[in-house]
Amino acid sequence: MPIPLQPTQNQLLAALSPDVQQRIFPHLEEIDLPLGKVLYEPGDKMRHVYFPADCIVSLLYVMESGASAEISVVGNEGLVGIALFMGGESTSSRALVQSGGSGYRLLGQRLIDEFNRHGQLMSLVLRYTQALITQMAQTAVCNRHHSIDQQLCRWLLLSLDRLPTNHLVMTQELIANMLGVRREGVTEAAGRLQKLGVIEYRRGHIEVIDRRKLETLSCECYSVVKKETDRLLKPSLLQAH
């Protein structure tokens, strides 16, 4: 029997004190977030923020030609829609569900009202924003200096950290769009990982068999992002704020 979805499956919502939860939770709307769903496009006026529970949302920069590249991923450690409390109503990126599941959405004004209390929620989301900026910066460095194989390893590890399973439902074409590389490059890199016994890939399903080996094959970018995210969003620190 499936476990009912709970707001506390999102780490930011779980870290809120009972009084803040009482103000926020009644206004959360449970929503399905299927693979490929677009939460917003570049330039859209943002009305909601999203709290993933068991899914992953990719933030993508889209070029005029239609080509795209992922700048960060958001899972149950965070929220989608930081532009709303950072003073803007839109963003230059696309938010696309890369691994389907469920989550919660909240009217942006509700979040802004709580943020403007200058209390716990403000501290939490600013810490999360710092972690997200680190991920974006490291992704830019990785895309410039590291091989497709290393980028794929980093991307798989970041995705696994945000899922309760070692399975990903993802086509090579979608991965190529995320990494901003040719599909053939992803096919070759995935094939090499499969030959090494690190992953098993079949018909859009990726199973990570040897995570430890995957970590050794990844570049330093994964560990930099993970260490900073763990430092900023450690449960004991979140509860303290």
C-alpha positions in Angstrom: 0.0 0.0 0.0 1.5 3.3 -1.0 2.5 5.8 1.7 0.3 8.9 1.6 2.1 12.0 0.5 3.1 14.3 3.4 4.5 17.9 3.3 7.3 16.8 5.5 8.7 14.6 2.7 10.2 18.0 1.5 13.1 18.8 3.8 12.5 22.6 3.9 8.9 22.1 4.9 9.9 19.4 7.4 12.4 21.8 9.0 9.8 24.5 9.7 8.8 25.0 13.3 5.2 24.0 14.3 3.9 27.5 14.3 5.3 28.3 10.8 3.9 24.9 9.6 0.5 25.9 10.9 0.6 29.1 8.9 1.9 27.4 5.7 0.6 23.8 5.5 -3.2 24.6 5.2 -2.4 26.5 2.0 -0.3 23.8 0.3 -1.8 22.2 -2.7 -0.8 18.6 -3.5 -0.1 18.1 -7.2 1.2 15.5 -9.6 4.4 16.4 -11.3 4.7 14.0 -14.2 7.9 13.5 -16.3 8.2 16.3 -18.9 5.8 18.8 -17.2 6.9 22.4 -17.6 6.3 24.4 -14.4 7.2 27.7 -16.0 8.9 29.1 -19.1 11.5 31.9 -19.4 9.7 35.3 -18.8 6.5 33.8 -17.3 5.1 35.6 -14.4 5.5 33.2 -11.5 2.4 32.8 -9.3 3.5 29.7 -7.3 6.5 28.1 -5.7 6.8 24.3 -5.8 8.1 21.9 -3.1 9.1 18.6 -4.7 8.4 15.5 -2.5 9.6 12.5 -4.6 10.4 14.0 -7.9 13.2 16.1 -9.5 12.8 19.4 -11.4 15.5 20.7 -13.7 16.2 24.4 -14.2 17.2 24.8 -17.9 18.6 27.8 -19.8 17.0 27.8 -23.3 18.8 29.4 -26.2 17.0 31.2 -29.1 17.8 28.2 -31.3 15.8 26.0 -28.9 19.0 24.3 -27.6 19.1 24.0 -23.8 21.3 23.1 -20.9 20.6 22.3 -17.3 21.9 24.8 -14.7 20.6 23.0 -11.6 18.4 20.3 -10.2 15.9 20.6 -7.4 14.5 17.7 -5.4 13.0 17.2 -2.0 15.8 19.3 -0.5 14.4 22.5 -1.8 11.9 24.5 -3.7 11.3 25.8 -7.2 10.7 29.5 -7.6 13.3 31.4 -5.7 12.9 34.5 -7.9 9.6 35.3 -6.1 11.3 36.0 -2.8 14.4 37.4 -4.3 12.5 40.4 -5.6 11.5 39.3 -9.1 8.4 37.8 -10.6 10.0 36.0 -13.5 13.1 34.2 -14.4 15.2 33.5 -17.5 15.1 29.7 -17.0 12.6 26.9 -17.7 11.5 24.6 -14.9 11.0 21.0 -16.3 10.2 17.9 -14.4 13.0 15.4 -15.2 11.8 12.6 -12.8 8.1 12.3 -12.3 6.4 12.2 -8.9 4.4 14.5 -6.6 4.9 17.6 -4.7 3.2 20.7 -3.3 2.7 24.2 -4.6 2.0 27.3 -2.7 0.8 30.7 -3.8 3.9 32.9 -4.1 2.3 35.7 -2.0 1.9 33.3 0.9 5.6 32.5 0.8 6.5 36.2 0.5 4.3 37.1 3.5 6.0 34.5 5.6 9.4 35.5 4.3 8.7 39.1 5.2 8.3 38.1 8.9 12.1 37.9 8.9 11.9 34.6 10.8 12.7 31.0 10.3 11.4 30.6 6.8 13.5 33.5 5.5 16.7 32.0 7.0 15.9 28.5 5.6 15.2 29.6 2.0 18.2 31.9 1.9 20.5 29.0 3.0 18.9 26.9 0.3 19.4 29.7 -2.3 23.1 29.7 -1.4 23.3 26.0 -1.9 21.5 26.3 -5.3 23.9 29.1 -6.4 26.8 26.8 -5.6 25.3 24.1 -7.7 24.7 26.5 -10.6 28.3 27.8 -10.5 29.8 24.3 -10.3 27.7 23.1 -13.2 29.0 26.0 -15.4 32.6 25.0 -14.5 31.9 21.3 -15.1 30.3 21.9 -18.5 33.3 23.9 -19.6 36.2 21.8 -18.3 35.1 18.1 -17.9 34.3 15.3 -20.2 30.8 14.1 -21.1 31.5 10.9 -19.1 32.3 13.0 -16.0 29.3 15.2 -16.5 27.0 12.2 -16.9 28.4 10.7 -13.6 27.9 14.0 -11.8 24.3 14.4 -13.2 23.4 10.8 -12.2 24.7 11.3 -8.7 22.9 14.6 -8.1 19.7 12.9 -9.4 20.1 9.9 -7.1 20.6 12.1 -4.1 17.1 13.5 -4.7 15.3 10.2 -5.2 14.4 7.3 -2.8 15.5 4.8 -5.4 18.5 3.9 -7.6 16.3 3.8 -10.7 15.9 6.7 -13.1 13.3 6.9 -15.9 15.1 9.0 -18.5 15.8 8.8 -22.3 19.2 9.5 -23.6 17.7 12.4 -25.7 16.5 14.1 -22.5 19.8 13.6 -20.8 21.5 15.2 -23.8 19.2 18.2 -23.5 20.0 18.5 -19.8 23.7 18.4 -20.4 23.7 20.5 -23.5 25.5 17.8 -25.6 24.8 15.6 -28.6 22.7 12.5 -28.0 25.4 10.4 -29.5 27.8 11.6 -26.8 25.4 10.5 -24.1 24.9 7.1 -25.8 28.6 6.5 -25.9 29.2 7.6 -22.3 26.3 5.5 -21.0 27.6 2.5 -23.0 31.0 2.9 -21.3 29.4 3.1 -17.8 27.4 0.0 -18.6 30.5 -2.0 -19.8 32.2 -1.1 -16.5 29.2 -2.5 -14.6 28.3 0.9 -13.1 24.8 1.2 -14.6 22.2 -0.9 -16.5 20.4 1.0 -19.2 17.4 -0.2 -21.1 14.6 1.6 -22.9 14.8 4.8 -21.0 15.4 3.1 -17.6 18.7 3.6 -15.8 19.6 1.5 -12.8 22.7 2.5 -10.9 24.4 -0.8 -9.9 27.7 0.5 -8.4 27.3 3.9 -6.8 30.7 3.9 -5.2 32.3 3.3 -8.6 30.1 6.0 -10.1 31.5 8.5 -7.5 35.1 7.6 -8.3 34.4 8.2 -12.0 32.8 11.6 -11.5 34.8 14.8 -11.4 35.3 16.9 -8.2 32.2 18.9 -9.1 29.8 16.4 -7.5 31.6 16.4 -4.2 31.9 20.2 -4.1 28.1 20.6 -4.5 27.2 17.8 -2.1 29.5 19.0 0.7 28.2 22.6 0.4 24.6 21.4 0.2 25.1 19.1 3.3 26.8 22.0 5.2 24.0 24.5 4.5 21.0 22.1 4.7 22.1 19.8 7.5 18.9 18.8 9.5 20.4 20.0 12.8 21.2 23.4 11.3 17.8 23.7 9.7 16.0 22.9 12.9 18.2 25.4 14.8 17.0 28.2 12.5 
